[in-house]
Amino acid sequence: MQVLSRPPSGWPCLVLNADFRPLSYYPLSLWPWQEVIKAVFLDRVDVVSTYDQKVHSPSFEMRLPSVVALKNYVAQDRPPAFTRFNLFLRDAFSCQYCSAGEDLTFDHVIPRSRGGRTTWENIVTACAPCNLAKGGRTPAEAHMQPHHKPRRPTAFELQERGRRFPPHHLHESWLDYLYWDIELEA
């Protein structure tokens, strides 16, 4: 990971909840500068840090925000949506049969042909070769047990899992609000 002293391309802004924690780690809660300026004018955010870059109008000048905090707290405790991305994040982007990280699909632990449903409790991340090898069999029949029993994660668990996957580039003004083990690069 590289820490930038120059603003990242496009001047993105880190968005924090009212408790000064990021709305999400993966993907990192970033807004384009245009959305941030709109939120500032609508009095929905407080500017915490700015870039040196300014935007101008005939009667106004403002430094572009690099970090903002929402004025109203957004609860993060609702159950996460069942999506392919959230499933892969729950399973740490690795096959639950062989731990591979490439060519990922999702597998019905109890096959659909046997009444298995598409739910958190019946789907695991699988690489294509393992998914093909397991086929329409149960884990016992295929002699392939998932590393972890599939279950619905909490929003907090997905946030914590997302912290394992920091982005490749971070702006130095964001570091006080992000909690990764970061090695600073020149």
Buried (B, 14 or more C-beta within 10 A) or exposed (E): EEBBEEBBEEBBBBBBBEEEBBBBBBEBBBBEBEBBBEBBEEEEBBBBBBBEEEEEEEEEEBEBBBBBBBEEEEEBEEEBEEEEEBBBBBBBBBBBBEEBEEEBBBBBBBBEEEEBEEEBEBBBBBBBBBBEBBEEBBBEEBEBEBBEEBEEBBBEBBBBBBBEBBBEEBBBBBBEBBEBEEEEEE
